[in-house]
Amino acid sequence: MSRSEIIEQKKALRPLKLAKEFDAGLAEGEEPLKRVTVEALDFDWLFENDNAKTLLQLLASDANSSALTRKSIKIFIELMWEHYQPAISKYMFFPYCIYLCIVNYNSGALMGDYLDSLTLARLPETDSPAIQADLSRQRTMGLILNSLALIFLVCFASLEVRQLRDDGVMAYFGDVWNVIDSASVGLNFTTIFMFMACLIYNDEVFDFTVLHAVAAFACFCMWLKIFYWCRLFSSLAYYVKLIQ
């Protein structure tokens, strides 16, 4: 076969086109599938024994910033956080909010109303059945709320004692949030003890000015703790880190 004949055969092949369904690899009327990228990480070893707990402790205490930026570590943290965040919110954050509301109402409106009613009841010219009824109602409510606040206080104080035991004194008080927690526990206990004594004896066992001052500092420390709990939410965690 001459060279000119080969060229003519190639020219004859050029106009040929493959069928549409063959060219696309799809049957007639079939839509092409979307391309999806799938990445897999081998994390099976994490769920053996206490490996996951050990890794979380290392990341929380000894890991540097470069380690936390690794893609595999970020995926692991996001995976675990999906399970930890609801549990922390349910068993820690929401009870703390209830505890905060009880302490604030107890140290603010209820304490002020009770001390005012007690002062009026002690004066013959201002004492009346209505004052005595208000005093009795406020005393009963104060005993109930103080008892609830004491239960919450014991629960949260036990967590601080456990952390102090695990971390050691120096490491524990090296964190400013732990200092706030310990101060809050001490101030709340002092407030509950002083107010409970006044309620039980129905008298000014402690100076009212001192009681109000201690209660105010107790509430202040509890509101500071709210900044710590804001780290639960991704939209606020960055700003809390800046403040810290």
C-alpha positions as CSV (number, residue, x, y, z in Angstrom):
1,M,0.0,0.0,0.0
2,S,1.4,3.3,-1.1
3,R,1.8,6.3,1.1
4,S,-0.9,8.2,-0.7
5,E,-3.4,5.4,-0.1
6,I,-2.6,5.4,3.7
7,I,-3.3,9.2,3.8
8,E,-6.6,8.8,2.1
9,Q,-7.7,6.1,4.6
10,K,-6.9,8.3,7.5
11,K,-8.8,11.2,6.0
12,A,-11.8,8.8,5.6
13,L,-11.7,7.9,9.3
14,R,-11.6,11.5,10.7
15,P,-15.3,12.3,10.1
16,L,-16.5,9.2,12.1
17,K,-18.1,10.0,15.4
18,L,-18.9,7.6,18.3
19,A,-22.5,7.2,19.4
20,K,-23.5,9.6,22.2
21,E,-24.4,6.8,24.7
22,F,-21.1,5.1,24.0
23,D,-19.0,8.2,24.2
24,A,-20.4,9.2,27.6
25,G,-20.6,5.7,29.0
26,L,-24.2,6.2,29.9
27,A,-27.5,4.7,28.6
28,E,-30.0,6.9,26.9
29,G,-31.7,9.2,29.4
30,E,-29.2,8.4,32.2
31,E,-27.8,11.4,34.2
32,P,-24.1,11.5,35.0
33,L,-23.1,11.0,38.7
34,K,-21.6,13.8,40.7
35,R,-18.0,13.4,41.6
36,V,-17.4,13.0,45.4
37,T,-14.0,13.1,47.2
38,V,-13.8,10.7,50.1
39,E,-11.0,10.7,52.7
40,A,-10.6,8.0,55.3
41,L,-8.4,8.0,58.5
42,D,-7.5,4.9,60.4
43,F,-8.7,5.6,63.9
44,D,-9.5,2.1,65.0
45,W,-6.5,2.1,67.5
46,L,-8.1,5.0,69.4
47,F,-11.0,2.9,70.6
48,E,-8.8,0.2,72.1
49,N,-8.4,0.3,75.9
50,D,-7.9,4.0,77.1
51,N,-6.1,5.3,73.9
52,A,-8.8,7.9,73.2
53,K,-8.8,9.2,76.8
54,T,-5.0,9.4,76.8
55,L,-4.9,11.3,73.5
56,L,-7.5,13.8,74.7
57,Q,-5.5,14.4,77.9
58,L,-2.3,15.0,75.9
59,L,-4.1,17.4,73.6
60,A,-5.6,19.3,76.5
61,S,-2.4,19.6,78.5
62,D,0.8,19.1,76.5
63,A,0.0,19.6,72.9
64,N,1.4,22.7,71.1
65,S,-0.4,24.8,68.6
66,S,1.2,23.1,65.5
67,A,-0.1,19.7,66.6
68,L,-3.6,21.1,66.9
69,T,-3.5,22.3,63.3
70,R,-2.9,18.9,61.8
71,K,-5.8,17.8,59.7
72,S,-6.0,14.3,61.4
73,I,-6.1,15.9,64.9
74,K,-8.7,18.4,63.9
75,I,-10.9,15.7,62.4
76,F,-10.5,13.6,65.6
77,I,-11.4,16.6,67.8
78,E,-14.5,17.4,65.7
79,L,-15.6,13.8,65.8
80,M,-15.3,13.6,69.6
81,W,-16.7,17.0,70.2
82,E,-20.0,16.0,68.5
83,H,-20.5,13.6,71.4
84,Y,-18.9,15.6,74.3
85,Q,-20.7,18.9,73.7
86,P,-24.3,17.7,74.2
87,A,-23.2,15.7,77.3
88,I,-21.4,18.8,78.8
89,S,-24.3,21.0,78.0
90,K,-26.9,18.6,79.6
91,Y,-25.0,17.6,82.7
92,M,-22.8,20.6,83.4
93,F,-23.8,23.9,81.7
94,F,-27.6,23.7,82.2
95,P,-27.3,22.7,85.9
96,Y,-24.8,25.6,86.3
97,C,-27.4,28.0,84.8
98,I,-30.0,26.8,87.3
99,Y,-27.5,27.1,90.1
100,L,-26.6,30.7,88.9
101,C,-30.3,31.7,88.8
102,I,-30.9,30.3,92.4
103,V,-27.8,32.1,93.8
104,N,-28.6,35.4,92.1
105,Y,-32.2,35.4,93.2
106,N,-31.3,34.2,96.7
107,S,-28.6,36.8,97.1
108,G,-30.5,39.6,95.5
109,A,-34.3,40.0,95.6
110,L,-35.0,37.4,98.3
111,M,-32.3,38.4,100.7
112,G,-33.1,42.1,100.3
113,D,-36.8,41.5,100.9
114,Y,-36.3,39.2,103.9
115,L,-33.9,41.6,105.6
116,D,-36.2,44.5,105.0
117,S,-39.2,42.5,106.4
118,L,-37.1,41.4,109.4
119,T,-36.1,45.0,110.1
120,L,-39.7,46.2,109.9
121,A,-41.0,43.3,112.1
122,R,-38.5,44.2,114.8
123,L,-39.9,47.7,115.1
124,P,-43.2,48.0,117.1
125,E,-44.4,51.0,115.0
126,T,-44.0,49.1,111.7
127,D,-44.8,45.6,112.7
128,S,-48.1,44.2,111.4
129,P,-49.8,40.9,110.4
130,A,-49.0,41.6,106.7
131,I,-45.3,42.1,107.6
132,Q,-45.2,38.9,109.6
133,A,-46.9,37.0,106.7
134,D,-44.3,38.3,104.2
135,L,-41.5,37.5,106.6
136,S,-42.8,33.9,107.1
137,R,-43.2,33.4,103.3
138,Q,-39.7,34.8,102.5
139,R,-38.2,32.7,105.3
140,T,-39.7,29.5,103.9
141,M,-38.6,30.3,100.4
142,G,-35.2,31.2,101.6
143,L,-34.7,27.9,103.4
144,I,-35.8,26.0,100.3
145,L,-33.6,27.9,97.9
146,N,-30.6,27.8,100.2
147,S,-31.0,24.1,100.5
148,L,-31.1,23.7,96.7
149,A,-28.1,26.0,96.3
150,L,-26.2,24.0,98.9
151,I,-26.8,20.8,96.9
152,F,-25.5,22.4,93.7
153,L,-22.6,23.8,95.6
154,V,-21.6,20.3,96.8
155,C,-21.8,18.9,93.3
156,F,-19.7,21.5,91.7
157,A,-17.2,21.7,94.6
158,S,-16.6,17.9,94.3
159,L,-15.6,18.5,90.7
160,E,-13.1,21.1,91.8
161,V,-11.7,18.8,94.5
162,R,-11.3,16.0,92.0
163,Q,-9.5,18.3,89.6
164,L,-7.2,19.6,92.4
165,R,-6.3,16.0,93.3
166,D,-5.6,15.0,89.7
167,D,-3.6,18.1,88.7
168,G,-1.8,19.0,91.9
169,V,-1.9,22.3,93.8
170,M,0.5,24.2,91.6
171,A,-1.0,23.2,88.3
172,Y,-4.5,23.7,89.5
173,F,-4.0,27.2,90.8
174,G,-1.9,28.0,87.7
175,D,-5.1,28.3,85.7
176,V,-7.0,31.5,86.3
177,W,-10.4,29.8,85.7
178,N,-9.6,27.4,88.6
179,V,-8.8,30.4,90.8
180,I,-12.2,31.8,90.0
181,D,-13.9,28.5,90.6
182,S,-12.3,28.1,94.0
183,A,-13.1,31.6,95.0
184,S,-16.7,31.1,93.8
185,V,-17.1,28.0,95.9
186,G,-15.7,29.7,99.0
187,L,-17.9,32.8,98.6
188,N,-21.1,30.8,97.8
189,F,-20.5,28.6,100.8
190,T,-20.0,31.7,103.0
191,T,-23.1,33.3,101.6
192,I,-25.3,30.3,102.1
193,F,-24.0,29.7,105.6
194,M,-24.6,33.3,106.7
195,F,-28.0,33.6,105.1
196,M,-29.1,30.2,106.4
197,A,-28.1,31.2,109.9
198,C,-30.2,34.3,109.7
199,L,-33.2,32.2,108.4
200,I,-32.9,29.5,111.0
201,Y,-32.7,31.9,113.9
202,N,-35.0,34.4,112.2
203,D,-32.7,37.2,113.4
204,E,-29.7,39.3,112.3
205,V,-27.1,36.8,113.2
206,F,-24.6,38.5,110.8
207,D,-24.4,42.1,109.9
208,F,-26.6,42.8,106.9
209,T,-24.0,45.0,105.2
210,V,-21.4,42.2,105.3
211,L,-23.9,39.6,104.1
212,H,-24.8,41.8,101.1
213,A,-21.1,42.4,100.3
214,V,-20.2,38.7,100.4
215,A,-23.3,37.8,98.3
216,A,-22.4,40.4,95.7
217,F,-18.9,39.0,95.2
218,A,-20.3,35.5,95.0
219,C,-22.6,36.5,92.2
220,F,-19.8,38.3,90.4
221,C,-17.6,35.2,90.4
222,M,-20.4,33.1,89.1
223,W,-21.0,35.5,86.2
224,L,-17.3,35.5,85.4
225,K,-17.6,31.7,85.0
226,I,-20.2,32.3,82.3
227,F,-17.3,33.4,80.0
228,Y,-15.7,30.0,80.6
229,W,-18.9,28.2,79.6
230,C,-19.1,30.3,76.4
231,R,-16.3,28.2,75.0
232,L,-18.9,25.4,74.5
233,F,-20.2,27.4,71.5
234,S,-18.0,27.7,68.4
235,S,-19.3,31.2,67.7
236,L,-18.0,32.5,71.1
237,A,-15.0,30.3,71.8
238,Y,-12.6,32.4,69.7
239,Y,-13.5,35.6,71.6
240,V,-13.2,33.9,75.0
241,K,-9.7,32.7,74.0
242,L,-8.7,36.3,73.1
243,I,-9.9,37.5,76.5
244,Q,-8.0,34.7,78.2
